[in-house]
Amino acid sequence: MTILVTGATGNTGRHVVSELVRRGQRVRALTRDPGAARRKLPAGVELASGTHTEPDALADALTGVTALHITVASGLAEVGADLVQRAVDAGVRRMTVLWGGYVGPTEQAVADSGVEWTRLEAQEFMSNTLTWADSIRADGVVREPHDLPSALVHEADIAAVAVTALLDDGHAGRAYNLTGPQALTTRDRIAVLAAALGRDIAFERITHEQAVDRLTATGVPRPDAEYVIGWHASPPAEAVTVDDTVERVLGRPARTFAQWVAEHVDRFRG
């Protein structure tokens, strides 16, 4: 059995690849830059050049694949249904899809595909905290428009749930809401970071428009930036309420934000 992982070097995809390798699976990683991916991914992973936002060029990547992990990304909405159909036609019989925050065209196509599927409805990723790294290193400050709680989930836990659904029975047709074990405000997260770094970190409020402009400056389309900042301004109940799905699926507690910080603290040091 070959499992194809899209977004294979991303925040979650690389954990999916590593967990599949750990469990002895044959993995094919889809990546735009196989050379760079080789340095990031475990030995033995097969690399396929391409992107899932261009499904008409994935015939070779899908050959022999029986299971597929899809990360919904910008630009996928228009071609997601095509990607799913091509995967089904190629013989894929089980899919996991990491949603884009709502059930869009790709997520619906997976649900309608006729194969076993599991949707991973992850709320805010702990890895989003890395967007603070530059300002913490340079100025010792975090600039955000809001200070509302969020039950952030570790990206490795998202990946572990994905791999469990890809390999084990009993997860077909499920939509899993994924959170971490705590709902933390921006100030709460800053406090954890400050303790790990052994230095003070200030919190400075910015406006909604400043936050949107900051995102668009990184190449994010304005509608997507408005969606992201709007989500943080009024997060859904699922995002602020701790859910035990990770623990129920994996048989162990979800990783804490303090654990995530311990893994990444060097990226915040000046």
N, C-alpha and C positions, 0 to 999 in steps of 0.2 A: 504494500500500500504506500503510495506517495501522497504526501500532504503538501499542498501549495499554500504559502503564506504571503499575502499581499502586505504592503507597507512593512516589509520585513526588517528594515533598519530603524523604524520609528520607535517612539517611546514605549509602545505596547508590543509591536510586531517582533522586536528583537527578543523580548521575553517569551513570546509564543514559540519562536524558533528554538530558543535555548531549552525550554521546557519539553518540547517535542523530542529534541535530541537526547535530553536526559532520560526520557522514557523509551528510548531505543527506536524511534521512528525514523523513516526515510523522509527527509524534508527538502522541499524545493523552495527557495526564497526568491520572490519576485522583487527586483530592484532596478532602478534607473542606472546605477553605477556599480556593476559587479566588482570592480577593482576595490572601491572603498568598502563595499559590503564584506569582502573577504577578510578585511582587517577587523571588522566589527563582530562577525558571526562565528560560531563554533566551527572547528574543523569538521569536514565531512558533509557539510551542508551543500547541496547542489544549488547553483546560482542560475537564475533565468533573467535575462535582460528584458526590461519592459516596465510598464505601469498598468495597473488595472483600470485606469481612466482611458485607456486605448485598447479595448478588448478585441478589436479586429486584428491586432498584431500578436495575440496570445495563443495561437494554435499550438506552437511548440511547447510553451510553458504549461499548457493544460493537458498535454499528451500523457496518458498513464496516471493521471491524478484522480484519486477517489474521494478525497476530502479537501475542503477549501476554507481558509480563513480570510474574510473580507474586512478591511478597515474602511469605513465610509469616510471619504475625503472630499475636499473641494473639487468640483468638476466631475464627480461621479454620478450625480443625480441624472444627468442627461443620458448616460450610457450604462447605468447600473443594471437595468433590465436586460440589456444585450449581454453584459458580462455574465449574469446569472444563467441566461439561456445557453450561452456558449459552454459554460461549465457543465450544465446538465447534459448537453449534447455530447460532451467529451467523456462522460461517464462518472462525473462527480455525484456521489450519493449522500454526502453529509456536508453541511456548511455551518459555520459560525459567522455571525456578522456583528461587528462592533459598531453600534449605531452612531449617527452624527448628532444626537441630542433629541431626535424625534423620529417617528416612523415616516421616512421619506420614500421615494420611488425605489431605491435599492433595497431597503429593508422590506418593503412590501413585495418586491419581486422574489426575494428569498423565501418569504412566507408562502408565496403562491407557487413555488418552484416544483412541488411534488416530491422533494427529497427531504430527508431528515435535516432539521435546522434548529439552531438556537440563537436567539438575539441577546446580545450583551448590552444592556441599557446602563452603562456606566455613567455615574454622575461626574462630579469634577475630579480630574486626575490630580494626584499629589504632584506629579511632574510639572504641572502648571506653575508651581512655585519657582521653577527655574527662571521664569521671566523676571524675577526680582534680583537675580544674581548680579547683574551689572550695577544697578543702583546701590545695592548693599556693599559691594566691593568698593565702588567709587566714593559714595557719600554716606554710607551707613544709614540709608533711608529706604523705605518702601512707599511708593506712591500709588494709591488706588482710590477709586471713587466711593467704595462701599466697605462696610465692616460687618457684614452679615455672616451667619454661620453656614458652613458647608461640610457635609460628611464625606470628605475627600477619600478616594480609594487609591491604593497603591497600584501602579500599572502592572506590577508583577502578579498581583492577585487577579486582575482582569485576565491576564494571560493564562494563569493557572486554571481559571474557570473555563476559558476557551478551550484549552487542551483537554480538560476533563470531558467537555461536551463533544469534542471531536473524536475522542477515543473510547469513551464509555457509554453504555446504553442508559436510557432513562432520562435523557435531556431533550429529546426531540419535541418540537413544538412549544418550547418554553421561552418566555421573555424574562430574563433575569435582571432585576434591579440591583445594581452593584454599588455599595458604599463601603467606606471604611468604618472603624469601630467608634469613631467620635465625630461630633459636629463641632467644628472649630471656626471661630471668627478670624478675620484677618489679623487682629491683634493677638489672638491666641497663637496663631502660626508664627507670627513674628517673635513672640516670647520663646517658643521652642527653638527657633533658629538662633536667637540671641544667646540662650543658655548654651547651645552647642558650640557657638563661636566664641563665647566668653567676652562679648562686647555688646554695647547698647545698639539697638536699631530703632530709629524713629519711624513714626507712621505719619505720612503727609497726605491729606485728602486732595484729590484733583477732581475736576468736573467730568461729567459724562462725556462731553465732547472731546476733552483732552485725552480721555482713555480710548475713545474711538479713533482719534487721529494717531495715537501711538500705535495702535494695531495696524491701521492702514499703512503706516510708514514702513511696516515690516513686510508689506505685500499682500496682506489680507484684504479681500474685496470689502468695500464699505458695508454692503448688506450683511455680510458675515460678521464684521466687526460690531455692527449695531446689535445683531442677535446675541453675540457673546456678552457684551457689556449690559445689554438689557436683561439677560439671564441672571447676571450677578446682582442687578438692581432689584430683581424680584424672583428669586430662585423658586422652583416648584417644591412642593412639600416633600417629594421623593429625594430631593437633593439635601435637605436639612434634617431628615429623619434617618437615624441609623437603621439599616436593614441587615439581617443576619444571613442573607443569601450566601455570601462568600464562605462563611463558616459552615453552613449546611452542605454546600456543594463539596467543599474541600476537606471537611472534617477537622479543621483547625481554625483558630481565630484569625480574623483579617489583620494584616499588618497595620501598625500604628503610624501616625505621622512622625513621631519621634524616631521610629525605625527608618523611615524614608530619609529623614534629615541626617541620621548617622551615616547612611550610605552615600550621601551627596554633599556633605558639609564642606568638603574642600573646594567645591565649585563656587562657594560664597565667600571664600577667604580673599582678602586683599593682597 
